[in-house]
Amino acid sequence: MDALTFSRLQVGMELEPLEKPPVDRVQLVKYAGASGDFNPLHTVDSFAQSAGLDGVIAHGMLSMGFLGQYVRALVGVNADIKQLKVRFQRMVKPGDVLTCRGKVTALNEEEKTATFEIAAVNQNGETVTSGSAHVKFFHED
Amino acid sequence: MAIDRSLIGRKSEVYTREVEKGHIRRFADAVGDDHPIYLDENYAVTTPYRGIIAPPTFATTLTMDAPNPLYDAPGFELRRILHGEQEYVYHRPMRPGDKYWIQSEITDVYERQGSSGRMTFIVIETVARDINDQPVVTARSTIVYRQDL
């Protein structure tokens, strides 16, 4: 997607979505290794069952990672990411397809900052992770 | 010590972490994020960042396999936790070659009655500071502890 510039933004504007490939078990193992989060809830079915689940679930942080990817894809290197904040609302299982969506909720002309409402939504239209991102644009072209 | 409000104020020791380019690459790859600002030095130097930076949620790696004021608490059971909320405030970008001095503190604990029983919410604030003692990232994690699992 084309990186956004501050002058193109308007409050209420819907941002171009980003559809991620399905989450699979290999990705959960890779994410466990790369993040260092080896909680077996995400890789070992029997442990997940001892925690009251049917089987492994994705790391919440993986869905937040998708949203971080989304915000960077939206602003490119035109803006610096100053804050990301999310709530994990629903579990993500292997096979789920997440789409990141966003909307401009606030702009500050003086500071050249923007706030986006962001959410990762699954293939059933359910929001799994949602929150906000705050970015600061480097300069106007 | 139970998992309750008595944990408020509990701190980890200060520990250090270094940011490595290869680790940034593996992390971006695991997420499926191929933005060149995380991967390509030749590209990165032409941007306002003037070099490779880490993806925003790379900050999670700073608290993994590290002293944790909750995990160290007597009676703590890993299988009872879920990640409720996460916030990062970036004071400046994380860059390869950076070294951080990191400390976590339990800043709040509160109870809620959920559909599956009594749940305790634990807020852990982690600050990573650079060699000049300037904050680089402040993280706030809300962990849900399922007491009646």
Interface residues (C-beta under 8 A of the other chain):
Chain A: K20 P21 Q27 K30 Y31 G33 A34 S35 G36 D37 F38 N39 L41 F47 S50 A51 G52 H59 G60 M61 L62 M64 G65 F66 G68 Q69 V71 R72 A73 G76 V77 D80 I81 K82 Q83 L84 K85 V86 R87 F88 G131 F138 H139
Chain B: H23 R26 F27 D29 A30 V31 G32 D33 H35 I37 T47 P48 Y49 P55 P56 T57 T60 T61 M64 D65 L78 R79 R80 I81 L82 H83 G84 E85 Q86 E87 Y88 V89 Y90 P93 S116 R146 L149
